[in-house]
Amino acid sequence: FWPIGWHSDRPKAWRQHTNNAQALAALRQTTRMAEQPPVTAAAKSKAADVSSGKRFQLFGGKCSDDARKNMLLDDVAIYSVTDARTADRITKTALALPGGPHREVCDGCACVGGNVISFARALRKGGRVTGIEFDATRCEFLRHNVAAAGVPAEILRGDVARATADEATDDGDGWACRSAVRRADLLFLDPPWGGPD
């Protein structure tokens, strides 16, 4: 026999735990891996072997185990991609900056997607995220990783410095990058810092 009104007598902490578990289950259901775009053999040969612990640090618990296993990094990306915890802090801070709401974000130095994935998660409903990467291999990895994380983002290969300059660019990616930079409410730049060398 259950006392009448026992649902309302549950401790508040227990109800909060139940709500958090339900929210986490819903998040995992909506972040299923999308079909990843093909990666060229040349790019795949540059992929670094990364431990599961390092992958968890870099891409966090919001990605499924399968998604983390499918993430691609090269030797530069291992030390230059923003880890998940830091990327989430940056996202929270950047989206709270004056002048908001920031519904369109452009990451001009996207590497393999640490910040792009975090921004895309935060702006999943009603926002737009564009990632620009100069290096061809890392751009392929970026496109692949965003799909593996199951988040919506536009990925472009280009030079953000040229995209922000006043001079005209004549290639297709250059125009697309320039357009992404100009329409963004927030332009996020975290350029490569050189790494351990």
C-alpha positions, 0 to 999 in steps of 0.5 A: 500500500502506498500513502496518498500523495506519496509523489509530492512527498518525494525529496526534492533532491530525488526529483532533481536527479530524476529530471537530470537523468531524463534530460541526459537521456533526451540529449543522448537520443538527439545527438546520434551520430550522423553519417560521416562524410568520406575522408580521403586516404591521404587525410586518413593516413595523417590521423594520429592514434589517440587513447580513449582517455585523451579522446574523452578529455578532448570531446567530453561526455556529451558525445557517445563512446562511438562518436568519440572513437570515430573522431579524427585528429592529426599530430597538431590537433592533439595539442591544439584542439580545445578540450570539451570542458574548456570549449563549453566554458568559452561557449557559455562566456562568449554567448553571454557577451554584450550585444547578444543574443548571439545566434550566428557564430563563426569559428575562424580557426576551427582545427578539428572542431572542439569549439565548433561542436560546443557552439553547435550544441549550445545553438542547436535550436535557432542558431547557426555555426560555421567553422573555417579551417585553413589546413586541408587535412584538418578541414576534412577531419573537422567535417567528419568530427562534426558529423560524428558528434551529430551537431549541425554546423557549416564547415568551410576550408579557407583563410579567415585572415583573407576573409576579414580583409577588405580585398576581394577574393575570387575563389568559391571558398573565399567568398563563402568564408567572407560571407560567414565572417560578415554575417556572424553575430560573434566571430571567435578566433583561437589561432594556432599557437605553435604547440610544443616545438 
